Amino acid sequence: MTAIEQTEAARPRGTRLPRRARRNQLLGAAQEVFVAQGYHAAAMDDIAERAGVSKPVLYQHFPGKLELYLALLDQHCESLLLAVRTALASTSDNKQRVAATMDAYFAYVEDEGGAFRLVFESDLTNEPAVRERVERVSLQCAEAISDVIAEDTGLSKDESMLLAVGLGGVSQVVARYWLASASDIPRDTAVQLLTSLAWRGIAGFPLHGAEQH
């Protein structure tokens, strides 16, 4: 059950929940409010109302709006990194690996909760703690991709990282454009198109010590 689903299930005011379940419920409510309104326009009153709890209950779990936002950001940065790592490990076929990684970004932005907006479109990037988290997850995703490139091609760490940053950046930018444009192109077709573009480039680097596949 997602955090938002837990919010819906636990919304009636006065329901007693275990601490972890209450925290997840509050995070789900906060996600709905932050995605809809942005950080600056959102108020703790709105989040408490959305969760169906009193504001003191909300403050028992999160001392302030920034702490709540950061907890939510940590959750969804971790989800993105896990999705990328899972895609990279899903196959040893490099073309399929590129496709799986591209699809991980598309799936992430397509998630109905809109959590990607907190990571890629935050209105709080002037806050050092937010900027650090966003930059860190982008770097971690690139490092995961870079490790595979370096292992398979024999390129240097710096060269592999440069390519990995490019692949990750293209993936999330195109995925966000695809979603925002309400394109008639199905997700799998969009992923195939982007994979073809990326593969034509990355396949130009022969496998290190093996035949390319």
Buried (B, 14 or more C-beta within 10 A) or exposed (E): EBBBEBBBBBBEEEEEBEEEBBBBBBBBBBBBBBBEBBBEEBEBEBBBBBBBBEEEBBBBBBEEBBEBBBBBBEBBBEBBBEBBBEBBEBEEEBBBBBBBBBBBBBBBBBBEBBBBBBBBBBBBEEBEEBEEBBEEBBBBBBBBBBBBBBEBBBBEEEBBBBBBBBBBBBBBEBBBEBBEEEEEEEBEEBBBBBBEBBBEEBBEBEBEEEEEE
